[in-house]
Amino acid sequence: MPTHTATRGPAAPALALALAAALGAATALPFAGTAGAQTLTIGVGAPVTSIDPHYHNASPNHAMGMHIFGSLVDRDVRAQLMPSLAVSWRVVDENTWEFKLREGVTWQDGSPFTAEDVAFTLARVPRVLNSPGSYVIYTRAAREVQIIDPHTVRIRTNGPYPLMANDLAQVILVNRKIGLDVPTEAFNDGRAAIGIGPYRMTRFVPGQVVELERNERFWGQKPHWQRVNYRIIANDTARTAALLAGDVDVIDQVPTSDLARLRANPRLSIAQVTALRSIFLMPDHSRDGPTPFATDNNGRPLASNPMRDPRVRRALSHAINRQAIVERVMENVAVASGQWLPPGTFGYTEDVQPPAFDPDLSRRLLAEAGYPNGFRLTFHTSNDRYPNDSKVAQAIAQMWTRVGVQTQVEALPWNSFITRAARQDFSIHLVGWGASTGEGSSPLRALVSTFNRDLGLGSSNRGRYSNPALDTVIGESLRTVDDEKRLVLFQRATRMAFEDVAVVPLYQQVNVWAVRRGIEFEARMDERTVAMSARPAN
């Protein structure tokens, strides 16, 4: 079960002064919410890449969408479904779901929220251009949308589909008045950012800040904060320094190297929870011939792609000491894992454990695959998206080098990294997946289903893994209404994917936030950092 903890202890003035000095601050100030007339300032480590809620299926973007927009179905901090803009939903027959919409709700421009907005949203999602991670995976089952009345919508499917409510929790609604082919840029400059959520956007500077003001028309409980400054601070040291200097009230992705000292600071509290996000490696399955970043030991291109050989993938997996990474790099703010989901979630498969650390087996597998002397490899990672992402990559590179795969790391800023990953530029790369639906279909559909743009399958399968037998099991699970039978199918699919080393599992993250005194913060399993989680203490 997830946990939410707040800890306090003796001060750590040396850290405070050192990090505050990095920002030119001599002392730590009272929290910004006090001095800023109910302004909450949040420092986040991962960038919001777009305000368009249908452009990029990424947790930072969805977190921002929760502020400005809204969805039919929401999830609480433990990823359990709850009503939002739909007050209820039911299965009418094996091909039809019905959603009853909340009445009396208006958009930020004063126009009423109706079933037409729902139909418009589902029609827009597949039309978004140049998406690096499409939301079609969550709308593909909706064959037809029927508007029964202004506050009743029915969604027709091709046969039984048990996950419609789960899927629609991931689809943020937009106002039909913006027009079906409105470009993503119109959201980023504010023209199309007509939301229905607790805040409205007043300014977006990509890579720097999103500024929000309270939406006085919001249908739900009014937010505690009049204004929110959502600052992107990718550098770990700068993010911690900003908190200690009083420039921000909350930070996420607390650097593991600072965590013990921050826990000891009486001016701060720590909120943490076991995450739904797993970190793993995605090999290049897309090429039979040479892959761009693997060569022989003399630097010559290999005739065939070694990542296509399951023996090589297993060799790379068994060469990794996951527990050492958890303890020495992640400083125990992670849990070694052999799959995508943590225990207790729907789809967790108990007999799929972390692969054993066995470098001798790795060497034997490489020799069997035709690489007795190994080969050379460039391994790609982001350097600003996940806690310690580039450090983890460097540790793995050293482990691979020890078994004969001479590895160097190329670490890139997230925006350029994910664009290149989407083009299949890499031979193997480190990435994460947050199973924010809290169940097994999320990673199975997105990461290891054969890529199919029209069906929305494999939307984040950037390695282009394809296994028709696995596709069959996943497809059957998506049509199975009985929960127990669907769980068995999820678990079978998980075994198939990891026995074939479709991806190389590493660990499950633990989400950690540090918060200024005077603010209470509720940690979310889905890692989304939202102003709605913060409230004044007492």
VOZA-35322 format. One record per residue (C-alpha): x, y, z; chain. Coordinates in steps of 0.25 Angstrom, whole numbers, always signed. Layout:
<rs>
R       u       v       w   chain
R       X       Y       Z       A
...
</rs>
This chain:
<rs>
R       u       v       w   chain
R      +0      +0      +0       A
R      +5     +14      -3       A
R      +9     +23      +9       A
R      +9     +38     +12       A
R     +19     +42     +22       A
R     +23     +56     +27       A
R     +36     +56     +35       A
R     +43     +67     +43       A
R     +56     +68     +50       A
R     +68     +77     +54       A
R     +73     +87     +45       A
R     +84     +86     +34       A
R     +89    +100     +33       A
R    +101     +97     +25       A
R     +93     +91     +14       A
R     +83    +103     +14       A
R     +94    +113     +13       A
R    +102    +106      +2       A
R     +90    +104      -6       A
R     +84    +117      -4       A
R     +97    +123      -8       A
R     +96    +116     -21       A
R     +84    +126     -24       A
R     +91    +138     -18       A
R     +82    +137      -5       A
R     +88    +139      +9       A
R     +77    +134     +17       A
R     +64    +125     +16       A
R     +51    +133     +15       A
R     +37    +130     +20       A
R     +29    +122     +10       A
R     +25    +130      -3       A
R     +10    +127      +0       A
R     +11    +136     +12       A
R     +18    +148      +5       A
R     +11    +146      -8       A
R      -4    +149      -5       A
R      -8    +134      -6       A
R      +2    +131     -17       A
R      +8    +117     -17       A
R     +21    +115     -24       A
R     +24    +101     -28       A
R     +38     +96     -34       A
R     +37     +84     -43       A
R     +48     +76     -49       A
R     +42     +72     -62       A
R     +37     +82     -73       A
R     +23     +84     -77       A
R     +25     +82     -92       A
R     +11     +88     -96       A
R      -2     +93     -91       A
R      -9     +85    -101       A
R     -15     +74     -93       A
R     -15     +64    -105       A
R      -1     +67    -111       A
R      +8     +58    -102       A
R      +4     +47     -93       A
R     +14     +51     -82       A
R     +11     +53     -67       A
R     +16     +67     -66       A
R      +7     +71     -77       A
R      -5     +63     -71       A
R      -2     +70     -57       A
R      -3     +84     -63       A
R     -16     +79     -71       A
R     -22     +76     -57       A
R     -20     +90     -53       A
R     -26     +97     -65       A
R     -36     +87     -71       A
R     -43     +74     -66       A
R     -48     +60     -69       A
R     -60     +52     -68       A
R     -54     +43     -58       A
R     -43     +46     -49       A
R     -33     +38     -40       A
R     -30     +41     -25       A
R     -16     +41     -19       A
R     -16     +26     -19       A
R     -20     +25     -34       A
R     -35     +20     -30       A
R     -46     +25     -40       A
R     -55     +36     -35       A
R     -66     +45     -42       A
R     -62     +58     -48       A
R     -69     +64     -59       A
R     -77     +51     -60       A
R     -85     +49     -48       A
R     -88     +34     -51       A
R     -85     +24     -62       A
R     -91     +10     -65       A
R     -91      -1     -76       A
R    -104      +0     -84       A
R    -101     -13     -92       A
R     -88     -20     -97       A
R     -86      -9    -107       A
R     -90      +4    -100       A
R     -85     +12     -88       A
R     -94     +23     -83       A
R     -88     +36     -75       A
R     -97     +45     -68       A
R     -90     +59     -68       A
R     -90     +69     -56       A
R    -100     +80     -58       A
R     -98     +95     -56       A
R     -83     +95     -60       A
R     -77    +106     -69       A
R     -64    +108     -76       A
R     -55    +119     -72       A
R     -62    +128     -83       A
R     -75    +126     -77       A
R     -81    +116     -88       A
R     -88    +104     -82       A
R     -81     +90     -82       A
R     -89     +80     -89       A
R     -89     +66     -96       A
R     -84     +73    -109       A
R     -71     +76    -102       A
R     -69     +62     -99       A
R     -72     +58    -114       A
R     -63     +69    -119       A
R     -51     +65    -110       A
R     -52     +50    -114       A
R     -52     +54    -129       A
R     -40     +64    -127       A
R     -30     +54    -120       A
R     -26     +46    -133       A
R     -25     +59    -141       A
R     -14     +65    -133       A
R      -2     +67    -142       A
R     +13     +63    -138       A
R      +9     +57    -125       A
R     +21     +50    -119       A
R     +12     +41    -110       A
R      -2     +41    -115       A
R     -15     +40    -106       A
R     -22     +31    -116       A
R     -18     +19    -108       A
R     -30     +24     -99       A
R     -40     +28    -109       A
R     -38     +17    -119       A
R     -49      +8    -113       A
R     -60     +19    -115       A
R     -66     +15    -129       A
R     -77     +25    -128       A
R     -81     +36    -118       A
R     -96     +38    -116       A
R    -102     +51    -110       A
R    -115     +47    -103       A
R    -117     +61     -97       A
R    -108     +72     -92       A
R    -104     +64     -80       A
R    -104     +50     -85       A
R     -94     +44     -94       A
R     -93     +29     -99       A
R     -81     +23    -105       A
R     -82     +12    -114       A
R     -71      +1    -115       A
R     -68     -11    -124       A
R     -72     -22    -114       A
R     -69     -22     -99       A
R     -59     -12     -94       A
R     -57     -12     -78       A
R     -47      +0     -78       A
R     -55     +12     -83       A
R     -56     +19     -70       A
R     -41     +16     -67       A
R     -38     +22     -81       A
R     -46     +34     -80       A
R     -39     +38     -67       A
R     -27     +40     -76       A
R     -34     +49     -86       A
R     -35     +63     -83       A
R     -47     +71     -88       A
R     -46     +83     -97       A
R     -56     +94    -101       A
R     -63     +91    -114       A
R     -63    +106    -118       A
R     -48    +105    -120       A
R     -50     +98    -134       A
R     -46     +83    -137       A
R     -33     +86    -144       A
R     -28     +97    -134       A
R     -12     +96    -134       A
R      -5     +92    -122       A
R      +2    +106    -122       A
R     -12    +113    -119       A
R     -12    +106    -106       A
R      +2    +110    -103       A
R      -1    +125    -105       A
R     -14    +124     -98       A
R     -24    +126    -109       A
R     -29    +112    -108       A
R     -26    +109     -93       A
R     -41    +111     -89       A
R     -42    +102     -78       A
R     -52     +97     -68       A
R     -42     +94     -56       A
R     -39    +101     -43       A
R     -29    +110     -50       A
R     -27    +118     -63       A
R     -14    +120     -70       A
R      -9    +134     -71       A
R      +5    +132     -76       A
R     +14    +120     -82       A
R     +29    +121     -85       A
R     +33    +107     -90       A
R     +44    +102     -81       A
R     +43    +113     -70       A
R     +29    +115     -64       A
R     +14    +114     -65       A
R      +6    +124     -57       A
R      -8    +122     -53       A
R     -19    +129     -46       A
R     -31    +123     -38       A
R     -43    +121     -47       A
R     -55    +127     -40       A
R     -65    +120     -48       A
R     -59    +106     -44       A
R     -71     +96     -41       A
R     -63     +89     -30       A
R     -57     +93     -17       A
R     -49    +106     -19       A
R     -34    +105     -19       A
R     -27    +110      -6       A
R     -17    +118     -15       A
R     -21    +131     -23       A
R      -9    +129     -32       A
R      +1    +118     -35       A
R     +15    +120     -41       A
R     +19    +106     -47       A
R     +34    +108     -49       A
R     +42     +98     -57       A
R     +55     +96     -50       A
R     +62     +84     -57       A
R     +75     +85     -49       A
R     +75     +78     -36       A
R     +84     +87     -28       A
R     +76     +99     -33       A
R     +63     +93     -29       A
R     +67     +90     -15       A
R     +74    +103     -13       A
R     +61    +110     -18       A
R     +53    +103      -7       A
R     +63    +106      +4       A
R     +64    +121      +0       A
R     +49    +122      +0       A
R     +48    +125     -14       A
R     +38    +113     -16       A
R     +29    +106      -6       A
R     +29     +92     -12       A
R     +39     +84     -20       A
R     +37     +70     -26       A
R     +48     +60     -31       A
R     +55     +63     -18       A
R     +70     +60     -21       A
R     +73     +47     -14       A
R     +87     +53      -9       A
R     +79     +64      -2       A
R     +68     +56      +4       A
R     +74     +52     +18       A
R     +78     +66     +20       A
R     +65     +72     +16       A
R     +58     +62     +25       A
R     +66     +68     +37       A
R     +62     +82     +34       A
R     +51     +87     +43       A
R     +47     +97     +33       A
R     +43     +86     +23       A
R     +34     +74     +23       A
R     +35     +62     +13       A
R     +24     +55      +6       A
R     +26     +42      -1       A
R     +19     +30      -7       A
R     +22     +18     -15       A
R     +21     +21     -29       A
R     +13     +16     -41       A
R     +25     +19     -50       A
R     +35      +9     -54       A
R     +49     +12     -60       A
R     +54      +2     -71       A
R     +62      +1     -84       A
R     +56      +1     -98       A
R     +64      -7    -108       A
R     +64      -4    -123       A
R     +55     -15    -129       A
R     +52      -7    -142       A
R     +64     -11    -150       A
R     +69     -25    -155       A
R     +81     -19    -161       A
R     +91      -9    -154       A
R     +86      -1    -142       A
R     +92     +13    -142       A
R    +100     +12    -129       A
R    +105      -2    -128       A
R    +119      -5    -135       A
R    +129     -16    -134       A
R    +141     -13    -125       A
R    +148      -6    -136       A
R    +137      +4    -138       A
R    +131      -3    -151       A
R    +116      -4    -152       A
R    +111     -18    -149       A
R    +104     -26    -160       A
R     +92     -28    -152       A
R     +85     -22    -140       A
R     +89     -29    -127       A
R     +77     -24    -120       A
R     +68     -33    -128       A
R     +75     -45    -122       A
R     +68     -48    -109       A
R     +81     -54    -104       A
R     +87     -41    -105       A
R     +76     -34     -98       A
R     +76     -44     -86       A
R     +91     -42     -85       A
R     +90     -27     -84       A
R     +79     -30     -73       A
R     +87     -40     -65       A
R     +99     -31     -65       A
R     +91     -20     -57       A
R     +92     -20     -42       A
R     +79     -14     -39       A
R     +80     -14     -24       A
R     +93      -7     -25       A
R     +87      +4     -33       A
R     +75      +5     -23       A
R     +85      +6     -11       A
R     +97     +14     -17       A
R     +91     +23     -28       A
R     +76     +24     -24       A
R     +80     +24      -9       A
R     +68     +15      -6       A
R     +58     +24     -12       A
R     +54     +13     -22       A
R     +51      -2     -22       A
R     +57     -12     -31       A
R     +47     -17     -40       A
R     +45     -28     -51       A
R     +32     -22     -57       A
R     +24      -9     -59       A
R     +15      -9     -47       A
R     +17      -9     -32       A
R     +11     -19     -23       A
R      -4     -17     -20       A
R      -8     -12     -33       A
R     -17     -19     -43       A
R      -8     -26     -52       A
R      +4     -28     -43       A
R     +10     -42     -46       A
R     +17     -48     -34       A
R     +25     -58     -41       A
R     +32     -47     -50       A
R     +43     -43     -41       A
R     +56     -34     -44       A
R     +65     -42     -53       A
R     +77     -48     -45       A
R     +90     -40     -45       A
R     +99     -51     -52       A
R    +111     -45     -61       A
R    +116     -59     -64       A
R    +103     -63     -70       A
R    +103     -50     -78       A
R    +117     -53     -84       A
R    +112     -67     -88       A
R     +99     -62     -94       A
R    +108     -51    -102       A
R    +117     -63    -107       A
R    +105     -71    -111       A
R     +99     -59    -119       A
R    +112     -58    -127       A
R    +119     -47    -118       A
R    +130     -54    -110       A
R    +138     -42    -110       A
R    +126     -33    -108       A
R    +123     -20    -116       A
R    +123      -5    -115       A
R    +110      +2    -111       A
R    +105     +17    -109       A
R     +94     +17     -99       A
R     +85     +29     -98       A
R     +77     +35     -87       A
R     +71     +48     -83       A
R     +78     +56     -72       A
R     +67     +65     -67       A
R     +54     +56     -67       A
R     +55     +46     -56       A
R     +63     +46     -43       A
R     +77     +42     -45       A
R     +74     +38     -59       A
R     +88     +41     -65       A
R     +95     +35     -53       A
R     +87     +22     -54       A
R     +91     +21     -68       A
R    +106     +23     -65       A
R    +105     +12     -55       A
R     +99      +3     -65       A
R    +109      +6     -75       A
R    +120      +2     -65       A
R    +113     -11     -63       A
R    +112     -14     -77       A
R    +126     -11     -80       A
R    +131     -21     -70       A
R    +124     -32     -77       A
R    +130     -28     -91       A
R    +120     -18     -96       A
R    +128      -5     -97       A
R    +118      +5     -94       A
R    +118     +20     -94       A
R    +106     +29     -90       A
R    +100     +41     -97       A
R     +91     +49     -88       A
R     +82     +59     -94       A
R     +71     +69     -90       A
R     +57     +63     -89       A
R     +51     +71    -101       A
R     +62     +67    -111       A
R     +63     +53    -105       A
R     +49     +49    -106       A
R     +48     +55    -120       A
R     +59     +46    -125       A
R     +54     +34    -117       A
R     +41     +36    -125       A
R     +48     +35    -138       A
R     +55     +22    -134       A
R     +69     +29    -134       A
R     +75     +20    -123       A
R     +80      +6    -121       A
R     +76      +6    -106       A
R     +71     +17     -97       A
R     +66     +19     -83       A
R     +52     +24     -81       A
R     +41     +23     -71       A
R     +26     +20     -71       A
R     +16     +24     -61       A
R      +4     +14     -61       A
R      -5     +25     -56       A
R     -18     +17     -59       A
R     -13      +8     -47       A
R     -15      -5     -55       A
R      -8     -14     -65       A
R     -14      -9     -78       A
R      -6      +4     -78       A
R      +8      -1     -80       A
R      +3     -13     -88       A
R      -4      -5     -99       A
R      +6      +7     -99       A
R     +19      +0     -98       A
R     +19     -14    -104       A
R      +7     -15    -113       A
R     +11     -14    -128       A
R     +11      +0    -132       A
R      -2      +4    -139       A
R      -5     +19    -141       A
R     -19     +17    -145       A
R     -22      +8    -133       A
R     -14     +16    -124       A
R      -6      +4    -119       A
R      +8      +4    -116       A
R      +8     +19    -115       A
R     +20     +19    -107       A
R     +27      +7    -113       A
R     +38     +15    -118       A
R     +47      +2    -119       A
R     +36      -4    -128       A
R     +36     -17    -122       A
R     +25     -26    -128       A
R     +20     -40    -124       A
R      +7     -45    -130       A
R      +5     -55    -119       A
R      +6     -44    -109       A
R      -3     -35    -117       A
R     -14     -46    -117       A
R     -13     -47    -102       A
R     -14     -32     -99       A
R     -25     -31    -109       A
R     -33     -42    -102       A
R     -31     -35     -88       A
R     -37     -22     -94       A
R     -49     -29     -98       A
R     -51     -37     -85       A
R     -61     -31     -75       A
R     -59     -41     -64       A
R     -49     -35     -54       A
R     -42     -48     -50       A
R     -41     -53     -64       A
R     -35     -40     -69       A
R     -25     -40     -58       A
R     -20     -54     -62       A
R     -19     -49     -76       A
R     -11     -36     -71       A
R      -2     -46     -64       A
R      +0     -55     -75       A
R      +4     -43     -84       A
R     +13     -38     -74       A
R     +21     -51     -73       A
R     +22     -52     -89       A
R     +27     -38     -90       A
R     +38     -40     -79       A
R     +42     -54     -83       A
R     +45     -48     -97       A
R     +52     -36     -91       A
R     +43     -27     -99       A
R     +49     -16     -90       A
R     +59     -17     -79       A
R     +53     -14     -65       A
R     +61      -6     -55       A
R     +53      -1     -43       A
R     +40      +6     -38       A
R     +42     +20     -33       A
R     +38     +26     -20       A
R     +32     +40     -22       A
R     +37     +50     -12       A
R     +33     +65     -10       A
R     +39     +75      +0       A
R     +30     +85      +5       A
R     +32     +98     +13       A
R     +27    +100     +27       A
R     +13    +105     +28       A
R      +8     +96     +16       A
R      +2     +82     +16       A
R      +4     +74      +4       A
R      -2     +61      -1       A
R      +7     +51      -9       A
R      +1     +45     -21       A
R      +4     +31     -26       A
R      +4     +36     -41       A
R     +15     +46     -38       A
R      +7     +58     -43       A
R     +11     +71     -36       A
R      -2     +79     -34       A
R      -5     +91     -26       A
R     -18     +84     -22       A
R      -9     +75     -13       A
R      -4     +87      -5       A
R     -12     +94      +6       A
R      -8    +104     +17       A
R      -5     +96     +30       A
R     -16     +96     +40       A
</rs>
